[in-house]
Amino acid sequence: MRIAYTLGEPDLQAMLLQHSLWRRDRIRAWFERVRTGPFLRHLLVNIPLGALVGLLLYPLWTSLLRCLRLWRFSPGLYAAAVALAVVLATVLQRWISPPRLRLLPVYRWSVRRRMNAVRKKSVLGRIELTIEEDGLVRVNAAGELKIPWSEVVVLLDSPALFTAVLSRRRVVVAPLRAFADDAAARAFRAEVERRSGKQAVFVPDAP
């Protein structure tokens, strides 16, 4: 099975956004496992975050005491209040899932920031991808590259982009326009999944 397309900067931007959103979903899934898992493990995860927030708010606490002329309250009382807040927040998270902030502009800003480095490592222009028994074969202006299936780390699937994330911080992308129709795109994805032994992860927010 072989496809051909022209790789451009919009494809690199779409790949970076897809990868960022996939990492976001991994973090969400990890936190959800922590939130619904053992209480002690959940509490231990929240302690460093609570301590950081408490440290950042400590100047505000001292300013408030100065205004109220309540200097008799020691720092130990503040530490106890932070510890109680961490426990209460952990209990609350067990019952109510925290809101999921989309923050898509932040991810787009991250894509723009990373584009220069990715552009330097990428070879734009015509790309040919071939699925073979022992791996993928990519042909571009730099030559031919054979990628064993063992180097595939994860497969990412979005409405307009299919990406194979490889070892050593490399990727191979297959945009939807490279296929004759949706059926051909699904067949390509299924073949890569079968030969690599990886199940594609769907990232619905990516372009």
C-alpha positions in Angstrom: 0.0 0.0 0.0 1.5 3.3 -1.1 0.4 7.0 -0.7 2.0 10.2 -2.0 1.4 13.9 -1.0 3.2 17.2 -0.6 4.3 18.0 2.9 3.9 21.7 3.8 4.2 23.8 6.9 0.4 23.5 7.6 1.0 19.8 8.0 3.7 20.4 10.5 1.5 22.8 12.5 -1.4 20.3 12.4 1.0 17.5 13.6 2.3 19.7 16.5 -1.2 20.6 17.6 -2.3 17.0 17.4 0.6 15.9 19.5 0.0 18.6 22.1 -3.6 17.7 22.4 -2.7 14.0 22.8 -0.4 14.8 25.6 -3.1 16.9 27.2 -5.5 13.9 27.0 -2.8 11.6 28.6 -2.4 14.0 31.5 -6.2 14.1 31.9 -6.5 10.3 31.8 -3.7 10.0 34.4 -5.3 12.5 36.8 -8.7 10.7 36.4 -7.0 7.4 37.4 -5.5 9.2 40.4 -8.8 10.8 41.3 -10.8 7.6 41.2 -8.0 5.5 42.8 -6.9 5.0 46.4 -7.5 8.1 48.5 -3.9 8.1 50.0 -2.4 8.1 46.5 -4.7 11.0 45.5 -3.7 12.9 48.6 0.0 12.4 48.0 -0.4 13.8 44.5 -2.3 16.9 45.8 0.2 17.7 48.6 3.0 19.2 46.4 0.5 21.3 44.5 -1.2 22.5 47.7 2.2 23.3 49.2 3.1 25.4 46.1 -0.1 27.3 46.2 0.2 27.9 49.9 3.7 29.2 49.4 2.6 31.6 46.7 -0.3 32.9 48.8 1.8 33.3 52.0 2.7 37.0 51.3 -1.0 37.7 50.9 -1.7 36.0 54.2 0.9 38.1 56.0 -0.4 41.3 54.4 -3.9 40.5 55.6 -2.6 39.9 59.2 -0.8 43.2 59.1 -3.9 45.0 58.1 -6.0 43.3 60.7 -3.2 43.7 63.4 -3.4 40.0 64.2 0.3 39.3 64.5 -0.3 36.8 67.3 -1.2 34.2 64.6 1.9 32.2 63.9 3.1 30.6 60.6 2.2 27.3 62.1 -1.5 28.2 61.9 -1.1 29.0 58.2 0.6 25.7 57.6 -2.3 23.9 59.3 -4.8 25.8 57.2 -3.0 24.8 54.0 -2.9 21.2 55.1 -6.7 21.2 55.9 -7.4 22.9 52.5 -5.4 20.1 50.7 -7.4 17.4 52.5 -10.8 19.1 51.8 -9.8 19.7 48.1 -8.9 16.0 47.8 -12.2 14.9 49.3 -14.1 17.3 47.0 -12.3 16.0 43.9 -13.5 12.5 44.8 -17.1 13.6 44.3 -16.8 16.3 41.7 -14.5 16.1 38.6 -12.6 19.3 38.1 -13.7 21.3 35.0 -11.8 20.5 31.8 -10.2 23.7 30.5 -9.8 23.5 26.7 -7.2 26.3 26.4 -6.9 25.8 22.6 -5.2 29.2 22.1 -2.4 28.1 24.5 -1.8 25.0 22.4 -1.8 27.1 19.2 0.8 29.4 20.8 2.9 26.4 21.7 2.7 25.2 18.1 4.0 28.6 16.8 6.8 28.5 19.4 7.9 25.0 18.4 7.6 25.5 14.6 11.1 26.9 14.0 12.8 23.8 15.5 10.5 21.4 13.7 10.9 23.2 10.4 14.7 22.9 10.6 14.5 19.1 11.1 11.8 18.5 8.5 12.1 18.0 4.7 9.2 19.7 3.0 8.0 18.7 -0.5 6.8 15.5 -2.0 6.5 12.5 0.3 5.9 8.8 -0.6 4.9 6.4 2.1 4.8 2.6 1.5 3.7 -0.1 3.9 5.9 -3.1 3.7 6.1 -6.3 5.7 8.9 -5.2 7.9 8.1 -1.5 8.2 7.3 1.8 6.6 9.4 3.2 3.8 9.4 7.0 3.4 10.9 8.6 0.3 11.5 12.4 0.2 14.0 14.9 -1.2 16.6 13.6 1.4 16.3 10.0 0.1 14.8 6.8 1.3 14.2 5.9 4.9 13.1 2.4 6.2 11.3 2.5 9.5 10.9 -0.8 11.3 7.6 -1.4 13.0 9.4 -1.7 16.3 10.2 2.0 16.2 6.5 3.0 16.2 5.7 4.4 19.7 2.1 5.5 19.3 -0.4 6.1 16.5 -2.5 9.3 16.5 -5.6 9.6 14.4 -7.6 12.9 13.8 -10.3 13.8 11.3 -7.7 15.2 8.8 -4.4 13.7 9.9 -2.9 10.3 10.8 0.5 10.4 12.6 2.9 7.7 13.6 5.1 8.9 16.5 8.5 7.1 16.3 11.4 6.7 18.6 14.1 9.4 18.8 11.5 12.2 18.5 10.5 11.5 14.9 7.1 11.4 13.2 5.6 10.3 10.0 2.3 12.0 9.0 -0.3 11.0 6.5 -2.9 13.8 5.8 -6.3 12.8 4.6 -5.8 14.5 1.2 -3.2 11.7 0.4 -6.1 9.2 0.1 -8.7 8.7 -2.6 -11.5 8.6 0.0 -12.3 7.9 3.6 -12.3 4.2 3.0 -8.8 4.2 1.7 -7.7 6.2 4.8 -9.3 3.7 7.1 -7.7 0.8 5.3 -4.2 2.5 5.6 -4.7 3.1 9.3 -5.9 -0.5 9.9 -2.9 -1.9 8.1 -0.5 0.2 10.1 -2.2 -0.8 13.3 -2.1 -4.5 12.4 1.6 -4.5 11.4 2.8 -2.2 14.2 0.7 -3.9 16.9 -0.4 -0.4 18.1 -4.0 0.8 18.4 -4.5 4.3 17.1 -5.5 7.0 19.6 -8.2 9.3 18.4 -7.6 13.0 19.0 -10.9 14.7 18.0 -9.8 18.3 18.6 -6.9 18.3 16.2 -7.4 19.6 12.6 
